[in-house]
Amino acid sequence: MAVVIASAGFALALLCAVTMGYGVQRGATCAVSAVDEIVNRRRAAKLAAIAEAALWVAGLLLLLRALGVTMAAPKGYALGAWTILGGMLLGFGAWVNRACVFGTVARVGSGEWVYLLTPLGFIAGCFAMAPVVHWIAPARAPVAPPLLAAPELLLLPFAALMLWRLWEAGHAMRRRDFARHIWSPHRATVVIGIAFVAMLLTVGAWAYTDALAELVLGGMGATAVRLILLAGLFGGSILAGQTNGAGMTRPTMRGAIRCFAGGMLLGAGGVLVPGSNDGLLLLGMPLLQPYAWAAFAAMTATIGAALLVSRRLA
């Protein structure tokens, strides 16, 4: 492990984790916020930003395949009833928490320290599911991810998107406004997708909720590296909040209970899927894994239903 941590590849991965955290705090990656925008404002700008992050991951993976870069195929799972139930638990947990797992990182960066209880609740939720995880664990997908077998023609729309974003960035540089441009909420999600692919090439498939789950369901050997990356992710979010003038919100007992309970639901749902919305969004969905799309759909539908019911009751 010491050799891995000292390697140049790990240094790059840690830099990418910090960059992801910075982008998460600046970007529009929270599923709760995106669904709330649809329900209450009839707009889908934040959901479009989330979708673009996944699109960049898919496009870059196709580009790497075309260039002959090979990598181990990430885990995929069969779609079943537990997948849907897990997605619903993810959605309900995100609604209780008032933020998904990405939104939790952003809230911590904004000075809402009570959201540090959400990862602790996530660990507790995984621990509660540990006795039955072997009974409900879905089977591994028998075939390679569909994206890796997709035709090369799928690169064309991604190439058009890439050229458009590069043109925008060049225009911002001419205006000497590149920093504000690249860290605007929508474009920050593009940075998240690019940084995630770089991490995929250096340390393999990585999602911070997987690192938390491994504390309970797996061994500590491989997790130690992931936990350092986890610290980099939250550190990048805190750095973004500080450079953006974020203050500190005083924790309350009610908020602490809400975050811990929401984290437990997120952890339980992540075990059932398996995976939480960070891994689903940046890995399962770009790879066109059916279980990931079904779980994310169940999650967003549950968030939307919870928002509608709570608004009606209020």
Backbone torsions as a table, in degrees:
resi	resn	phi	psi	omega
1	MET	NA	-39.0	-179.7
2	ALA	-61.0	-36.6	179.3
3	VAL	-66.3	-40.2	179.6
4	VAL	-63.0	-45.4	-177.6
5	ILE	-64.8	-33.3	-177.4
6	ALA	-82.5	-7.2	-174.1
7	SER	-77.1	158.1	178.1
8	ALA	-66.3	-34.3	178.6
9	GLY	-61.8	-41.5	179.0
10	PHE	-68.4	-37.0	177.4
11	ALA	-59.9	-41.1	176.9
12	LEU	-65.2	-41.9	179.5
13	ALA	-62.6	-40.6	179.3
14	LEU	-65.0	-40.9	176.5
15	LEU	-61.6	-39.9	178.4
16	CYS	-66.2	-37.4	177.8
17	ALA	-63.5	-42.0	177.1
18	VAL	-63.1	-42.7	179.0
19	THR	-62.6	-41.2	177.1
20	MET	-61.3	-44.5	178.9
21	GLY	-60.9	-41.0	177.6
22	TYR	-61.6	-44.7	-179.6
23	GLY	-67.7	-36.3	179.1
24	VAL	-62.8	-40.2	-179.6
25	GLN	-69.0	-33.2	-179.0
26	ARG	-89.7	-23.7	-172.5
27	GLY	-90.7	-179.2	-177.7
28	ALA	-108.6	63.8	-171.7
29	THR	-104.7	4.1	-178.4
30	CYS	-84.2	122.9	-178.8
31	ALA	-65.2	-36.4	179.3
32	VAL	-63.2	-45.6	178.9
33	SER	-64.0	-38.5	-179.8
34	ALA	-66.1	-44.0	-179.9
35	VAL	-69.7	-37.4	177.6
36	ASP	-60.9	-38.5	177.8
37	GLU	-62.9	-38.2	178.8
38	ILE	-68.7	-44.8	-175.4
39	VAL	-69.3	-44.7	-170.8
40	ASN	-99.1	-22.6	-176.7
41	ARG	-120.5	-3.8	179.9
42	ARG	56.6	37.0	176.9
43	ARG	-127.8	153.6	-178.3
44	ALA	-129.0	30.1	-177.6
45	ALA	-63.7	-42.3	-178.3
46	LYS	-70.1	-37.6	177.1
47	LEU	-65.6	-36.1	177.0
48	ALA	-64.7	-37.4	177.7
49	ALA	-65.4	-41.4	176.9
50	ILE	-62.3	-44.1	-179.9
51	ALA	-63.1	-35.6	-179.6
52	GLU	-68.1	-34.4	176.0
53	ALA	-59.9	-45.2	177.8
54	ALA	-64.8	-37.0	-179.5
55	LEU	-65.4	-38.3	178.6
56	TRP	-67.1	-38.2	176.5
57	VAL	-61.7	-47.1	-179.7
58	ALA	-61.9	-45.3	-178.6
59	GLY	-64.6	-42.4	179.4
60	LEU	-67.0	-36.7	177.0
61	LEU	-65.6	-39.2	175.9
62	LEU	-64.5	-40.8	179.4
63	LEU	-64.2	-43.0	178.2
64	LEU	-63.2	-39.2	177.7
65	ARG	-63.7	-40.3	179.4
66	ALA	-65.5	-29.6	179.1
67	LEU	-84.4	-1.3	177.5
68	GLY	88.3	10.8	177.9
69	VAL	-80.5	122.7	-178.6
70	THR	-107.2	152.0	177.3
71	MET	-152.9	158.8	178.1
72	ALA	-65.7	135.5	179.2
73	ALA	-66.7	124.3	178.1
74	PRO	-61.7	162.6	-178.8
75	LYS	-63.7	141.4	171.5
76	GLY	-131.2	155.5	-175.3
77	TYR	-131.3	155.9	178.1
78	ALA	-72.8	147.6	177.8
79	LEU	-84.0	129.9	179.6
80	GLY	-152.1	-174.6	-178.0
81	ALA	-63.6	-35.9	179.3
82	TRP	-63.3	-31.7	178.6
83	THR	-61.4	-47.0	-179.1
84	ILE	-65.6	-44.4	178.8
85	LEU	-62.1	-41.9	177.6
86	GLY	-61.4	-42.3	177.0
87	GLY	-62.0	-38.6	178.1
88	MET	-66.0	-40.0	176.5
89	LEU	-64.7	-38.7	175.9
90	LEU	-59.6	-43.6	180.0
91	GLY	-66.0	-44.5	-179.4
92	PHE	-66.9	-39.4	177.6
93	GLY	-64.5	-40.3	178.0
94	ALA	-64.5	-37.9	178.2
95	TRP	-66.5	-44.3	177.5
96	VAL	-60.8	-43.8	-177.9
97	ASN	-73.2	-18.1	-174.2
98	ARG	66.0	19.3	176.5
99	ALA	-169.0	144.0	173.3
100	CYS	-78.7	-171.0	-177.1
101	VAL	-68.8	-32.2	173.1
102	PHE	-69.0	-45.3	178.8
103	GLY	-60.8	-31.3	177.3
104	THR	-62.4	-43.8	177.4
105	VAL	-60.2	-43.7	179.8
106	ALA	-64.9	-38.9	-179.7
107	ARG	-65.1	-40.6	177.2
108	VAL	-62.1	-43.4	178.3
109	GLY	-62.8	-27.1	179.1
110	SER	-83.5	4.2	177.1
111	GLY	92.8	8.5	177.1
112	GLU	-90.5	80.6	-171.5
113	TRP	-66.3	-17.7	178.7
114	VAL	-61.4	-23.3	-179.5
115	TYR	-73.5	-6.0	170.6
116	LEU	-67.4	-17.5	176.5
117	LEU	-76.3	-18.7	179.4
118	THR	-64.3	-48.4	175.3
119	PRO	-60.0	-34.9	177.0
120	LEU	-66.0	-40.7	175.8
121	GLY	-65.2	-36.3	177.8
122	PHE	-60.8	-44.0	177.8
123	ILE	-61.9	-41.7	179.1
124	ALA	-63.6	-38.5	177.7
125	GLY	-64.6	-40.3	175.9
126	CYS	-64.4	-39.9	179.7
127	PHE	-63.6	-39.2	179.4
128	ALA	-65.6	-30.0	-178.8
129	MET	-89.5	-11.3	-174.4
130	ALA	-56.3	-41.0	-178.0
131	PRO	-63.4	-22.8	-176.0
132	VAL	-113.7	3.0	-173.1
133	VAL	-62.4	-32.3	-179.1
134	HIS	-72.4	-21.2	-180.0
135	TRP	-84.9	-29.5	-174.2
136	ILE	-108.3	-3.1	-176.8
137	ALA	-61.5	127.5	-179.8
138	PRO	-72.8	157.3	178.4
139	ALA	-72.3	150.3	174.8
140	ARG	-65.9	144.7	177.5
141	ALA	-62.9	131.2	-174.0
142	PRO	-75.1	-12.7	-176.8
143	VAL	-121.9	165.1	178.2
144	ALA	-67.1	157.5	178.5
145	PRO	-54.5	135.8	-176.2
146	PRO	-56.1	-33.1	-178.0
147	LEU	-61.6	-36.4	-176.7
148	LEU	-70.4	-11.4	175.7
149	ALA	-109.6	7.5	-176.8
150	ALA	-73.8	153.8	179.4
151	PRO	-68.9	154.9	-178.5
152	GLU	-64.5	-20.8	-178.5
153	LEU	-61.7	-22.1	178.2
154	LEU	-64.9	-16.1	177.7
155	LEU	-70.1	-23.4	-174.6
156	LEU	-63.4	-50.6	178.6
157	PRO	-64.4	-33.3	177.4
158	PHE	-67.1	-39.2	178.1
159	ALA	-61.3	-39.7	177.6
160	ALA	-63.6	-42.9	177.7
161	LEU	-62.8	-42.3	-179.0
162	MET	-63.0	-44.0	179.9
163	LEU	-63.8	-38.2	178.6
164	TRP	-63.0	-46.4	-179.5
165	ARG	-65.9	-37.4	177.2
166	LEU	-65.8	-38.5	176.7
167	TRP	-63.2	-42.6	177.3
168	GLU	-60.2	-43.6	-179.1
169	ALA	-64.9	-41.6	177.9
170	GLY	-63.4	-39.9	177.5
171	HIS	-63.4	-39.7	178.0
172	ALA	-66.3	-35.8	178.0
173	MET	-66.5	-37.4	177.5
174	ARG	-65.6	-30.9	177.1
175	ARG	-84.9	0.5	-176.0
176	ARG	56.1	40.4	-177.0
177	ASP	-128.8	28.6	-171.8
178	PHE	-66.7	-41.9	-176.1
179	ALA	-61.3	-46.4	179.6
180	ARG	-68.1	-33.1	179.8
181	HIS	-66.5	-51.2	-173.5
182	ILE	-69.7	-26.6	-179.4
183	TRP	-102.5	17.4	171.3
184	SER	-68.8	154.0	-171.9
185	PRO	-51.7	-43.2	-175.5
186	HIS	-73.3	-44.9	-174.6
187	ARG	-76.0	-21.2	176.3
188	ALA	-63.2	-29.8	178.0
189	THR	-67.8	-28.6	175.1
190	VAL	-65.0	-42.9	178.1
191	VAL	-60.4	-39.4	178.8
192	ILE	-59.8	-46.7	-179.5
193	GLY	-62.1	-43.7	-180.0
194	ILE	-65.1	-44.0	179.6
195	ALA	-63.5	-36.4	179.9
196	PHE	-65.0	-41.6	179.2
197	VAL	-64.6	-39.5	176.8
198	ALA	-60.8	-39.5	176.8
199	MET	-67.1	-36.2	179.2
200	LEU	-60.6	-36.3	-179.5
201	LEU	-76.9	-25.8	-174.4
202	THR	-97.1	-45.5	-176.6
203	VAL	-121.1	4.7	179.1
204	GLY	87.5	-175.4	-179.0
205	ALA	-58.9	126.9	-175.6
206	TRP	-142.5	129.2	170.1
207	ALA	-140.2	138.6	-172.0
208	TYR	-67.4	-26.3	176.6
209	THR	-70.6	-29.5	174.4
210	ASP	-64.1	-38.6	178.1
211	ALA	-63.0	-39.6	178.3
212	LEU	-67.4	-41.5	-179.8
213	ALA	-64.1	-35.3	-178.8
214	GLU	-66.1	-24.0	176.6
215	LEU	-60.4	-30.9	-177.7
216	VAL	-101.0	-45.4	-170.8
217	LEU	-96.1	-13.6	-177.9
218	GLY	-129.1	-173.8	-179.5
219	GLY	-86.2	166.3	-177.9
220	MET	-84.1	-15.1	-174.4
221	GLY	-58.1	-59.2	-179.3
222	ALA	-74.3	-23.3	-175.4
223	THR	-72.1	-28.9	-177.6
224	ALA	-57.8	-42.8	177.2
225	VAL	-63.1	-43.9	-178.9
226	ARG	-65.2	-34.6	179.7
227	LEU	-68.8	-32.2	174.6
228	ILE	-65.6	-41.2	175.5
229	LEU	-64.1	-36.1	176.5
230	LEU	-61.0	-43.2	177.4
231	ALA	-62.4	-38.5	177.0
232	GLY	-64.2	-38.8	178.6
233	LEU	-61.1	-50.9	179.4
234	PHE	-67.8	-35.0	177.6
235	GLY	-62.9	-41.0	177.6
236	GLY	-63.6	-38.3	178.1
237	SER	-66.1	-41.8	178.3
238	ILE	-64.0	-40.8	177.8
239	LEU	-60.6	-42.9	178.7
240	ALA	-63.2	-41.4	179.1
241	GLY	-63.8	-40.0	-179.5
242	GLN	-68.5	-40.7	178.9
243	THR	-70.9	-17.5	179.3
244	ASN	-98.2	7.4	176.4
245	GLY	78.3	25.8	-179.7
246	ALA	-69.7	139.8	176.1
247	GLY	-95.3	-159.2	179.7
248	MET	-121.5	129.5	177.8
249	THR	-96.7	127.1	-177.3
250	ARG	-69.8	126.6	179.7
251	PRO	-65.8	150.0	174.9
252	THR	-123.3	159.3	178.8
253	MET	-63.9	-39.9	178.8
254	ARG	-62.9	-43.0	178.7
255	GLY	-65.0	-37.9	179.9
256	ALA	-64.3	-43.5	179.0
257	ILE	-64.8	-42.0	-179.1
258	ARG	-63.3	-45.1	-178.6
259	CYS	-66.9	-41.6	-179.2
260	PHE	-67.7	-42.9	179.1
261	ALA	-65.2	-43.1	177.6
262	GLY	-62.2	-39.5	177.5
263	GLY	-63.2	-39.0	178.1
264	MET	-62.2	-43.7	178.2
265	LEU	-64.2	-39.7	177.6
266	LEU	-63.8	-40.7	178.7
267	GLY	-65.1	-44.2	179.2
268	ALA	-64.0	-42.6	178.2
269	GLY	-64.9	-37.9	179.2
270	GLY	-64.5	-33.0	177.2
271	VAL	-69.5	-38.5	-177.9
272	LEU	-70.7	-35.1	-172.3
273	VAL	-61.2	-54.8	-10.6
274	PRO	-85.7	157.5	-177.4
275	GLY	113.0	148.2	178.3
276	SER	-104.2	-176.2	-169.1
277	ASN	-70.6	-16.1	175.1
278	ASP	-69.8	-47.5	176.7
279	GLY	-68.0	-36.5	179.0
280	LEU	-64.3	-45.5	-175.1
281	LEU	-70.6	-41.8	-171.9
282	LEU	-98.2	-5.4	-179.2
283	LEU	-135.5	-59.7	-175.7
284	GLY	-63.2	-46.8	-178.2
285	MET	-70.1	-44.5	175.4
286	PRO	-59.4	-32.6	178.7
287	LEU	-80.6	2.5	178.6
288	LEU	62.6	34.7	177.5
289	GLN	-76.4	122.7	-177.8
290	PRO	-58.0	-38.6	-177.9
291	TYR	-63.1	-36.3	-178.6
292	ALA	-68.5	-43.4	178.7
293	TRP	-64.2	-40.7	-179.9
294	ALA	-66.3	-42.7	-179.5
295	ALA	-65.9	-41.7	-179.5
296	PHE	-67.2	-38.5	177.3
297	ALA	-63.8	-43.3	178.5
298	ALA	-64.1	-38.3	179.6
299	MET	-64.3	-50.9	-177.5
300	THR	-66.6	-36.6	177.8
301	ALA	-64.2	-39.2	179.2
302	THR	-67.8	-40.8	176.8
303	ILE	-60.3	-46.1	180.0
304	GLY	-61.7	-43.1	179.2
305	ALA	-63.9	-42.4	179.7
306	ALA	-64.2	-39.4	178.1
307	LEU	-65.2	-41.1	-179.7
308	LEU	-66.7	-44.5	179.8
309	VAL	-64.3	-44.5	-179.1
310	SER	-65.3	-35.9	178.1
311	ARG	-67.3	-41.0	179.4
312	ARG	-65.1	-41.0	179.9
313	LEU	-67.8	-34.4	179.8
314	ALA	-70.8	NA	NA
